[in-house]
Amino acid sequence: MIKPFDLDQAIALPHPYTAPMLGKPDYTSSISAEVALLMALEYLHDAHISGNASYHALAALEYVAAIVAAAGLDPDALKPRGAIKNGGRTNV
């Protein structure tokens, strides 16, 4: 069953990856879940077109991780379990 999730709610947004890249200590800000989703998409797009792809990809990861945590989802749920066949190769 799908659990309702209020996109207007404020969520905690830690910056464990991007803050050190900017020479700042890790910090946490607050943002609405809706804006976090939009920012994650924006950062993924920017990662594709910018010269600083690693920063933008890590920023997107921070936003998505914050949404996953706020929704109470299991972040390990989508990790592969065991070997997966991929075009004749086996990934573990």
N, CA, C and O atoms as a GROMACS GRO file, in nm:
protein
  368
    1MET      N    1   0.083  -0.118   0.000
    1MET     CA    2   0.000   0.000   0.000
    1MET      C    3   0.088   0.125   0.000
    1MET      O    4   0.190   0.131   0.069
    2ILE      N    5   0.049   0.222  -0.076
    2ILE     CA    6   0.125   0.346  -0.085
    2ILE      C    7   0.090   0.435   0.034
    2ILE      O    8  -0.026   0.460   0.063
    3LYS      N    9   0.196   0.481   0.102
    3LYS     CA   10   0.176   0.570   0.215
    3LYS      C   11   0.167   0.714   0.164
    3LYS      O   12   0.245   0.752   0.077
    4PRO      N   13   0.075   0.792   0.216
    4PRO     CA   14   0.068   0.933   0.175
    4PRO      C   15   0.194   1.007   0.221
    4PRO      O   16   0.249   0.979   0.327
    5PHE      N   17   0.236   1.102   0.140
    5PHE     CA   18   0.354   1.181   0.171
    5PHE      C   19   0.325   1.326   0.134
    5PHE      O   20   0.294   1.356   0.018
    6ASP      N   21   0.333   1.413   0.230
    6ASP     CA   22   0.302   1.554   0.211
    6ASP      C   23   0.422   1.626   0.151
    6ASP      O   24   0.525   1.643   0.217
    7LEU      N   25   0.410   1.667   0.027
    7LEU     CA   26   0.519   1.737  -0.040
    7LEU      C   27   0.544   1.876   0.017
    7LEU      O   28   0.650   1.934  -0.007
    8ASP      N   29   0.448   1.930   0.091
    8ASP     CA   30   0.465   2.062   0.151
    8ASP      C   31   0.544   2.057   0.283
    8ASP      O   32   0.584   2.160   0.334
    9GLN      N   33   0.565   1.937   0.336
    9GLN     CA   34   0.632   1.927   0.465
    9GLN      C   35   0.779   1.967   0.454
    9GLN      O   36   0.844   1.945   0.351
   10ALA      N   37   0.830   2.025   0.560
   10ALA     CA   38   0.972   2.059   0.567
   10ALA      C   39   1.050   1.932   0.601
   10ALA      O   40   1.010   1.856   0.689
   11ILE      N   41   1.160   1.912   0.532
   11ILE     CA   42   1.246   1.796   0.559
   11ILE      C   43   1.388   1.845   0.588
   11ILE      O   44   1.428   1.953   0.544
   12ALA      N   45   1.460   1.764   0.661
   12ALA     CA   46   1.600   1.794   0.690
   12ALA      C   47   1.684   1.757   0.568
   12ALA      O   48   1.666   1.651   0.509
   13LEU      N   49   1.774   1.845   0.531
   13LEU     CA   50   1.860   1.823   0.415
   13LEU      C   51   2.006   1.832   0.456
   13LEU      O   52   2.064   1.940   0.457
   14PRO      N   53   2.067   1.716   0.492
   14PRO     CA   54   2.209   1.717   0.526
   14PRO      C   55   2.295   1.736   0.400
   14PRO      O   56   2.253   1.700   0.290
   15HIS      N   57   2.412   1.791   0.418
   15HIS     CA   58   2.504   1.815   0.306
   15HIS      C   59   2.639   1.748   0.332
   15HIS      O   60   2.742   1.816   0.335
   16PRO      N   61   2.641   1.615   0.352
   16PRO     CA   62   2.767   1.549   0.387
   16PRO      C   63   2.866   1.540   0.271
   16PRO      O   64   2.986   1.524   0.295
   17TYR      N   65   2.818   1.548   0.148
   17TYR     CA   66   2.907   1.534   0.032
   17TYR      C   67   2.948   1.667  -0.027
   17TYR      O   68   3.066   1.687  -0.059
   18THR      N   69   2.853   1.758  -0.042
   18THR     CA   70   2.884   1.883  -0.112
   18THR      C   71   2.948   1.989  -0.023
   18THR      O   72   3.027   2.069  -0.072
   19ALA      N   73   2.917   1.990   0.105
   19ALA     CA   74   2.976   2.091   0.194
   19ALA      C   75   3.130   2.082   0.194
   19ALA      O   76   3.196   2.184   0.178
   20PRO      N   77   3.187   1.962   0.211
   20PRO     CA   78   3.334   1.954   0.208
   20PRO      C   79   3.393   1.996   0.073
   20PRO      O   80   3.504   2.050   0.067
   21MET      N   81   3.319   1.973  -0.036
   21MET     CA   82   3.368   2.014  -0.167
   21MET      C   83   3.377   2.166  -0.178
   21MET      O   84   3.454   2.220  -0.258
   22LEU      N   85   3.298   2.235  -0.096
   22LEU     CA   86   3.298   2.381  -0.095
   22LEU      C   87   3.385   2.436   0.018
   22LEU      O   88   3.389   2.557   0.042
   23GLY      N   89   3.455   2.346   0.088
   23GLY     CA   90   3.541   2.387   0.198
   23GLY      C   91   3.465   2.425   0.324
   23GLY      O   92   3.516   2.498   0.408
   24LYS      N   93   3.342   2.374   0.337
   24LYS     CA   94   3.259   2.403   0.454
   24LYS      C   95   3.242   2.276   0.536
   24LYS      O   96   3.252   2.166   0.483
   25PRO      N   97   3.216   2.290   0.667
   25PRO     CA   98   3.183   2.172   0.746
   25PRO      C   99   3.044   2.121   0.706
   25PRO      O  100   2.961   2.196   0.655
   26ASP      N  101   3.021   1.993   0.730
   26ASP     CA  102   2.890   1.933   0.703
   26ASP      C  103   2.784   2.010   0.781
   26ASP      O  104   2.803   2.041   0.899
   27TYR      N  105   2.674   2.041   0.717
   27TYR     CA  106   2.565   2.112   0.783
   27TYR      C  107   2.433   2.058   0.731
   27TYR      O  108   2.428   1.989   0.629
   28THR      N  109   2.326   2.089   0.801
   28THR     CA  110   2.192   2.046   0.762
   28THR      C  111   2.104   2.169   0.748
   28THR      O  112   2.102   2.256   0.835
   29SER      N  113   2.031   2.175   0.637
   29SER     CA  114   1.935   2.283   0.616
   29SER      C  115   1.795   2.223   0.612
   29SER      O  116   1.779   2.102   0.627
   30SER      N  117   1.696   2.307   0.594
   30SER     CA  118   1.558   2.262   0.588
   30SER      C  119   1.497   2.310   0.456
   30SER      O  120   1.525   2.421   0.411
   31ILE      N  121   1.415   2.226   0.396
   31ILE     CA  122   1.356   2.256   0.266
   31ILE      C  123   1.227   2.177   0.254
   31ILE      O  124   1.211   2.075   0.321
   32SER      N  125   1.135   2.221   0.171
   32SER     CA  126   1.013   2.143   0.152
   32SER      C  127   1.045   2.022   0.065
   32SER      O  128   1.136   2.026  -0.018
   33ALA      N  129   0.971   1.916   0.083
   33ALA     CA  130   0.992   1.794   0.004
   33ALA      C  131   0.973   1.822  -0.145
   33ALA      O  132   1.044   1.766  -0.228
   34GLU      N  133   0.877   1.907  -0.178
   34GLU     CA  134   0.853   1.939  -0.319
   34GLU      C  135   0.974   2.008  -0.381
   34GLU      O  136   1.018   1.971  -0.490
   35VAL      N  137   1.028   2.106  -0.312
   35VAL     CA  138   1.145   2.176  -0.363
   35VAL      C  139   1.265   2.081  -0.370
   35VAL      O  140   1.346   2.090  -0.462
   36ALA      N  141   1.276   1.991  -0.274
   36ALA     CA  142   1.385   1.894  -0.276
   36ALA      C  143   1.377   1.806  -0.401
   36ALA      O  144   1.479   1.778  -0.465
   37LEU      N  145   1.257   1.761  -0.436
   37LEU     CA  146   1.241   1.682  -0.559
   37LEU      C  147   1.280   1.762  -0.683
   37LEU      O  148   1.350   1.712  -0.771
   38LEU      N  149   1.234   1.884  -0.688
   38LEU     CA  150   1.265   1.970  -0.803
   38LEU      C  151   1.415   1.999  -0.812
   38LEU      O  152   1.473   2.000  -0.920
   39MET      N  153   1.478   2.023  -0.697
   39MET     CA  154   1.621   2.051  -0.695
   39MET      C  155   1.702   1.927  -0.735
   39MET      O  156   1.803   1.939  -0.804
   40ALA      N  157   1.658   1.810  -0.692
   40ALA     CA  158   1.727   1.687  -0.731
   40ALA      C  159   1.726   1.672  -0.883
   40ALA      O  160   1.828   1.639  -0.943
   41LEU      N  161   1.612   1.697  -0.944
   41LEU     CA  162   1.603   1.689  -1.090
   41LEU      C  163   1.690   1.795  -1.157
   41LEU      O  164   1.756   1.768  -1.257
   42GLU      N  165   1.691   1.914  -1.100
   42GLU     CA  166   1.773   2.022  -1.156
   42GLU      C  167   1.922   1.986  -1.147
   42GLU      O  168   1.997   2.006  -1.242
   43TYR      N  169   1.964   1.934  -1.031
   43TYR     CA  170   2.104   1.896  -1.016
   43TYR      C  171   2.142   1.780  -1.107
   43TYR      O  172   2.254   1.776  -1.158
   44LEU      N  173   2.051   1.686  -1.129
   44LEU     CA  174   2.081   1.577  -1.223
   44LEU      C  175   2.096   1.631  -1.364
   44LEU      O  176   2.185   1.587  -1.438
   45HIS      N  177   2.012   1.724  -1.402
   45HIS     CA  178   2.024   1.787  -1.533
   45HIS      C  179   2.157   1.863  -1.544
   45HIS      O  180   2.228   1.852  -1.643
   46ASP      N  181   2.189   1.940  -1.440
   46ASP     CA  182   2.314   2.015  -1.439
   46ASP      C  183   2.435   1.923  -1.445
   46ASP      O  184   2.535   1.957  -1.508
   47ALA      N  185   2.427   1.808  -1.381
   47ALA     CA  186   2.538   1.712  -1.384
   47ALA      C  187   2.562   1.666  -1.527
   47ALA      O  188   2.676   1.639  -1.567
   48HIS      N  189   2.456   1.658  -1.603
   48HIS     CA  190   2.467   1.613  -1.741
   48HIS      C  191   2.532   1.718  -1.831
   48HIS      O  192   2.605   1.683  -1.924
   49ILE      N  193   2.507   1.845  -1.803
   49ILE     CA  194   2.555   1.950  -1.895
   49ILE      C  195   2.670   2.034  -1.841
   49ILE      O  196   2.727   2.114  -1.915
   50SER      N  197   2.705   2.019  -1.714
   50SER     CA  198   2.804   2.109  -1.656
   50SER      C  199   2.944   2.050  -1.656
   50SER      O  200   2.963   1.930  -1.680
   51GLY      N  201   3.039   2.136  -1.630
   51GLY     CA  202   3.176   2.092  -1.618
   51GLY      C  203   3.207   2.040  -1.479
   51GLY      O  204   3.317   1.989  -1.455
   52ASN      N  205   3.114   2.052  -1.387
   52ASN     CA  206   3.134   2.007  -1.249
   52ASN      C  207   3.031   1.898  -1.217
   52ASN      O  208   2.953   1.910  -1.123
   53ALA      N  209   3.033   1.794  -1.297
   53ALA     CA  210   2.932   1.688  -1.287
   53ALA      C  211   2.934   1.618  -1.152
   53ALA      O  212   2.828   1.582  -1.101
   54SER      N  213   3.051   1.598  -1.093
   54SER     CA  214   3.054   1.523  -0.967
   54SER      C  215   2.984   1.601  -0.855
   54SER      O  216   2.912   1.541  -0.776
   55TYR      N  217   3.003   1.732  -0.849
   55TYR     CA  218   2.935   1.812  -0.747
   55TYR      C  219   2.783   1.804  -0.766
   55TYR      O  220   2.710   1.780  -0.670
   56HIS      N  221   2.737   1.823  -0.889
   56HIS     CA  222   2.593   1.823  -0.914
   56HIS      C  223   2.530   1.686  -0.889
   56HIS      O  224   2.419   1.678  -0.837
   57ALA      N  225   2.600   1.580  -0.924
   57ALA     CA  226   2.548   1.445  -0.899
   57ALA      C  227   2.539   1.417  -0.749
   57ALA      O  228   2.442   1.357  -0.702
   58LEU      N  229   2.640   1.460  -0.674
   58LEU     CA  230   2.637   1.440  -0.529
   58LEU      C  231   2.529   1.526  -0.462
   58LEU      O  232   2.466   1.483  -0.366
   59ALA      N  233   2.508   1.645  -0.514
   59ALA     CA  234   2.401   1.730  -0.460
   59ALA      C  235   2.266   1.664  -0.484
   59ALA      O  236   2.181   1.662  -0.395
   60ALA      N  237   2.245   1.610  -0.603
   60ALA     CA  238   2.120   1.540  -0.633
   60ALA      C  239   2.101   1.422  -0.538
   60ALA      O  240   1.991   1.398  -0.491
   61LEU      N  241   2.209   1.351  -0.511
   61LEU     CA  242   2.202   1.238  -0.418
   61LEU      C  243   2.162   1.284  -0.278
   61LEU      O  244   2.083   1.217  -0.211
   62GLU      N  245   2.215   1.397  -0.233
   62GLU     CA  246   2.177   1.450  -0.102
   62GLU      C  247   2.028   1.480  -0.096
   62GLU      O  248   1.962   1.448   0.003
   63TYR      N  249   1.974   1.541  -0.201
   63TYR     CA  250   1.831   1.576  -0.204
   63TYR      C  251   1.744   1.450  -0.205
   63TYR      O  252   1.646   1.442  -0.131
   64VAL      N  253   1.779   1.353  -0.288
   64VAL     CA  254   1.700   1.230  -0.295
   64VAL      C  255   1.709   1.153  -0.163
   64VAL      O  256   1.608   1.101  -0.116
   65ALA      N  257   1.827   1.147  -0.104
   65ALA     CA  258   1.843   1.077   0.024
   65ALA      C  259   1.759   1.143   0.133
   65ALA      O  260   1.704   1.074   0.219
   66ALA      N  261   1.750   1.276   0.131
   66ALA     CA  262   1.669   1.346   0.230
   66ALA      C  263   1.521   1.311   0.214
   66ALA      O  264   1.449   1.296   0.313
   67ILE      N  265   1.475   1.300   0.091
   67ILE     CA  266   1.335   1.264   0.065
   67ILE      C  267   1.309   1.121   0.110
   67ILE      O  268   1.206   1.093   0.173
   68VAL      N  269   1.400   1.030   0.080
   68VAL     CA  270   1.386   0.890   0.121
   68VAL      C  271   1.378   0.881   0.273
   68VAL      O  272   1.294   0.809   0.327
   69ALA      N  273   1.466   0.954   0.340
   69ALA     CA  274   1.466   0.951   0.487
   69ALA      C  275   1.337   1.010   0.544
   69ALA      O  276   1.279   0.955   0.638
   70ALA      N  277   1.291   1.122   0.487
   70ALA     CA  278   1.169   1.186   0.536
   70ALA      C  279   1.046   1.099   0.514
   70ALA      O  280   0.952   1.102   0.594
   71ALA      N  281   1.046   1.023   0.406
   71ALA     CA  282   0.932   0.937   0.375
   71ALA      C  283   0.934   0.808   0.457
   71ALA      O  284   0.838   0.731   0.454
   72GLY      N  285   1.043   0.785   0.529
   72GLY     CA  286   1.053   0.664   0.609
   72GLY      C  287   1.074   0.539   0.526
   72GLY      O  288   1.039   0.429   0.569
   73LEU      N  289   1.132   0.555   0.408
   73LEU     CA  290   1.157   0.442   0.320
   73LEU      C  291   1.289   0.375   0.358
   73LEU      O  292   1.376   0.437   0.419
   74ASP      N  293   1.302   0.250   0.321
   74ASP     CA  294   1.425   0.176   0.347
   74ASP      C  295   1.523   0.204   0.234
   74ASP      O  296   1.499   0.162   0.120
   75PRO      N  297   1.634   0.275   0.261
   75PRO     CA  298   1.727   0.308   0.154
   75PRO      C  299   1.797   0.187   0.093
   75PRO      O  300   1.855   0.197  -0.015
   76ASP      N  301   1.792   0.072   0.161
   76ASP     CA  302   1.854  -0.049   0.108
   76ASP      C  303   1.757  -0.135   0.028
   76ASP      O  304   1.798  -0.239  -0.025
   77ALA      N  305   1.633  -0.095   0.017
   77ALA     CA  306   1.531  -0.178  -0.047
   77ALA      C  307   1.559  -0.206  -0.194
   77ALA      O  308   1.523  -0.312  -0.244
   78LEU      N  309   1.622  -0.113  -0.263
   78LEU     CA  310   1.644  -0.130  -0.407
   78LEU      C  311   1.781  -0.185  -0.441
   78LEU      O  312   1.813  -0.202  -0.559
   79LYS      N  313   1.862  -0.215  -0.340
   79LYS     CA  314   1.993  -0.272  -0.368
   79LYS      C  315   1.976  -0.415  -0.416
   79LYS      O  316   1.893  -0.489  -0.363
   80PRO      N  317   2.054  -0.454  -0.516
   80PRO     CA  318   2.041  -0.591  -0.569
   80PRO      C  319   2.076  -0.695  -0.464
   80PRO      O  320   2.166  -0.676  -0.382
   81ARG      N  321   2.004  -0.802  -0.467
   81ARG     CA  322   2.027  -0.914  -0.376
   81ARG      C  323   2.087  -1.029  -0.457
   81ARG      O  324   2.017  -1.092  -0.536
   82GLY      N  325   2.214  -1.056  -0.440
   82GLY     CA  326   2.278  -1.166  -0.512
   82GLY      C  327   2.317  -1.126  -0.653
   82GLY      O  328   2.328  -1.008  -0.684
   83ALA      N  329   2.337  -1.225  -0.737
   83ALA     CA  330   2.384  -1.202  -0.874
   83ALA      C  331   2.270  -1.163  -0.966
   83ALA      O  332   2.158  -1.214  -0.955
   84ILE      N  333   2.300  -1.071  -1.058
   84ILE     CA  334   2.202  -1.027  -1.157
   84ILE      C  335   2.262  -1.049  -1.295
   84ILE      O  336   2.375  -1.007  -1.320
   85LYS      N  337   2.189  -1.113  -1.384
   85LYS     CA  338   2.234  -1.134  -1.521
   85LYS      C  339   2.218  -1.005  -1.598
   85LYS      O  340   2.111  -0.944  -1.597
   86ASN      N  341   2.324  -0.963  -1.666
   86ASN     CA  342   2.321  -0.837  -1.741
   86ASN      C  343   2.390  -0.861  -1.875
   86ASN      O  344   2.512  -0.848  -1.884
   87GLY      N  345   2.315  -0.895  -1.976
   87GLY     CA  346   2.372  -0.915  -2.110
   87GLY      C  347   2.478  -1.023  -2.113
   87GLY      O  348   2.579  -1.007  -2.182
   88GLY      N  349   2.459  -1.131  -2.041
   88GLY     CA  350   2.555  -1.239  -2.041
   88GLY      C  351   2.661  -1.228  -1.932
   88GLY      O  352   2.732  -1.324  -1.903
   89ARG      N  353   2.671  -1.109  -1.872
   89ARG     CA  354   2.767  -1.090  -1.761
   89ARG      C  355   2.691  -1.102  -1.630
   89ARG      O  356   2.572  -1.074  -1.623
   90THR      N  357   2.760  -1.143  -1.529
   90THR     CA  358   2.699  -1.153  -1.398
   90THR      C  359   2.752  -1.043  -1.309
   90THR      O  360   2.873  -1.034  -1.286
   91ASN      N  361   2.663  -0.958  -1.258
   91ASN     CA  362   2.701  -0.854  -1.164
   91ASN      C  363   2.664  -0.900  -1.025
   91ASN      O  364   2.557  -0.958  -1.005
   92VAL      N  365   2.749  -0.875  -0.930
   92VAL     CA  366   2.720  -0.914  -0.792
   92VAL      C  367   2.705  -0.788  -0.709
   92VAL      O  368   2.680  -0.797  -0.588
   0.00000   0.00000   0.00000
